[in-house]
Amino acid sequence: RIRPFLQAWFVPEGVTQSYYQYIRWRITQRFINANVHVLGTQSLLMGLGLKNKALGLGAALNWVMKDALGKLVRLIWASKMGRKF
């Protein structure tokens, strides 16, 4: 039920099957990149002297949530506006 809805919103019309393979790898790459970013940010904060692990983790998660919400908003905006060109 949800697949046609997602395809209507996020997949351009008339794409080939290879596009789905590209998207699958791109999503995997983005997921891994986000996780590496979290670990790197946490390590940076720990290296700067934050001894409290909860504080470092909270700061890293806050940073990631900010980035994730920004990407989600850009994705929705692009899916709406991209069809008008």
C-alpha atoms as one frame of an Amber mdcrd trajectory, in Angstrom:
protein
   0.000   0.000   0.000   2.733   2.447   0.858   5.003   1.628  -2.093   2.855
   3.337  -4.774   2.545   6.392  -2.532   6.322   6.626  -2.062   6.974   6.067
  -5.751   4.516   8.798  -6.695   6.251  11.260  -4.373   9.933  10.431  -4.706
  10.599   8.544  -7.959  10.564  10.359 -11.298   8.235   9.009 -13.941   9.652
   6.776 -16.656  12.797   5.570 -14.880  14.416   2.257 -15.724  15.047  -0.670
 -13.392  18.685   0.363 -13.025  17.522   3.550 -11.291  16.154   1.454  -8.413
  19.526  -0.276  -8.048  21.223   3.115  -7.987  18.824   4.391  -5.319  19.335
   1.278  -3.194  23.112   1.796  -3.184  22.750   5.532  -2.642  20.523   5.033
   0.409  22.986   2.493   1.804  25.841   4.937   1.260  23.933   7.745   2.968
  23.090   5.536   5.952  26.717   4.463   6.425  27.911   8.034   5.957  25.495
   9.296   8.623  26.708   6.663  11.086  30.353   7.488  10.422  29.503  11.158
  10.883  27.955  10.445  14.308  30.950   8.438  15.439  33.363  11.053  14.148
  31.518  13.881  15.858  31.376  11.969  19.109  35.104  11.200  18.889  35.864
  14.850  18.178  33.889  15.990  21.198  35.577  13.388  23.387  38.964  14.464
  22.060  38.208  18.058  22.953  37.837  17.040  26.564  34.204  16.203  27.111
  34.531  13.463  29.685  30.815  12.914  30.114  29.832  10.372  27.452  26.147
  11.245  27.707  26.918  14.886  26.929  29.026  13.955  23.907  26.436  11.515
  22.622  23.664  14.055  23.147  25.571  16.711  21.229  26.306  14.290  18.377
  22.679  13.145  18.165  21.486  16.739  18.242  23.776  17.551  15.326  22.616
  14.518  13.368  18.935  15.269  13.984  19.463  18.816  12.708  21.095  17.471
   9.570  18.478  14.733   9.119  15.570  17.158   9.382  17.276  19.500   6.934
  17.760  16.696   4.434  14.181  15.508   4.850  12.811  18.995   4.206  15.055
  19.400   1.135  13.907  15.995  -0.149  10.236  16.886   0.203  10.738  20.323
  -1.344  12.700  18.883  -4.277  10.096  16.184  -4.910   7.365  18.831  -5.056
   9.254  21.431  -7.073  11.104  19.009  -9.352   7.921  17.967 -11.083   7.143
  21.562 -12.089  10.185  21.912 -14.369
